[in-house]
Amino acid sequence: MEIFSDPVAMRFYRSTKTREQAEEWISWTLHNYRTHGVGLWVAEEKTSGRFLGQCGITPQDTGGVTEMEIGYLFARREWGKGYAAEAALACKEYGFKSLKYKKLVSIINVKNFASIRVAEKAGMKKEKTFLRAGNKMYVYSISNG
């Protein structure tokens, strides 16, 4: 809820989330694990175990096509520390090496410059633009090989 209830952290999402909506998010993640074998993970600080945020791989609609997305969302207190880039790189490596995906994407609001920088640090390039719920979104992608 630290992230989901923070209007600044959630400004590029449709809205903040209530506890009930956060529980739906968890159910969606568990469904992704059952159905696709992937989902979001909690990101923790290694030595203390302190919650930092979440990251992982999930199926997402990229404007009529379902693709596997590297997603990352961190608590505002952790922004600017490199955790999102580290998480995106780890997800990319896991997706390509362990899961053998040929392509991974990140869907990013065109105004979310910090998230765009994270995708670029992970080696992704802007592939296309589409509308989601009235918001202009970029699809950044990277292929394996």
HUVENVEN-V195709 format. One record per residue. N is the residue number from 1. OMEGA is omega in radians with two decimals (NA if undefined). Layout:
BEGIN
n:omega
N:OMEGA
N:OMEGA
END
This chain:
BEGIN
n:omega
1:3.11
2:3.12
3:-3.01
4:-3.13
5:-3.10
6:-3.10
7:3.10
8:3.13
9:-3.06
10:-3.02
11:3.13
12:3.01
13:-3.11
14:3.12
15:2.96
16:-3.13
17:2.97
18:3.08
19:3.12
20:3.11
21:3.07
22:3.08
23:3.05
24:3.09
25:3.11
26:3.10
27:3.10
28:3.13
29:3.12
30:3.06
31:3.12
32:3.09
33:-3.14
34:-3.02
35:-3.01
36:-3.13
37:3.12
38:3.11
39:-3.13
40:3.10
41:2.97
42:3.04
43:-3.11
44:3.02
45:-2.99
46:-3.01
47:-3.05
48:-3.04
49:-3.12
50:3.12
51:3.10
52:-3.07
53:3.12
54:3.09
55:3.09
56:-3.12
57:3.14
58:3.02
59:-3.12
60:3.05
61:3.13
62:3.13
63:3.10
64:3.13
65:3.07
66:-3.14
67:-3.14
68:-3.04
69:2.90
70:3.13
71:3.14
72:3.14
73:-3.03
74:3.08
75:-3.08
76:3.14
77:-3.10
78:-3.12
79:3.07
80:-3.11
81:3.10
82:-3.10
83:-3.12
84:3.12
85:3.10
86:-3.14
87:-3.14
88:3.10
89:3.12
90:3.11
91:3.12
92:3.14
93:3.13
94:-3.13
95:-3.11
96:-3.03
97:-3.06
98:-3.08
99:3.07
100:3.05
101:3.10
102:-3.07
103:3.03
104:-3.12
105:2.89
106:3.14
107:-2.97
108:3.01
109:-3.06
110:3.14
111:-3.08
112:-3.04
113:3.12
114:3.14
115:3.06
116:3.11
117:3.11
118:3.13
119:3.13
120:3.08
121:3.10
122:3.09
123:-3.11
124:3.09
125:3.10
126:-3.10
127:-3.09
128:3.09
129:3.06
130:3.12
131:3.04
132:3.14
133:3.10
134:3.13
135:3.08
136:-3.07
137:2.97
138:2.90
139:3.01
140:-3.09
141:3.03
142:3.11
143:3.12
144:3.07
145:NA
END
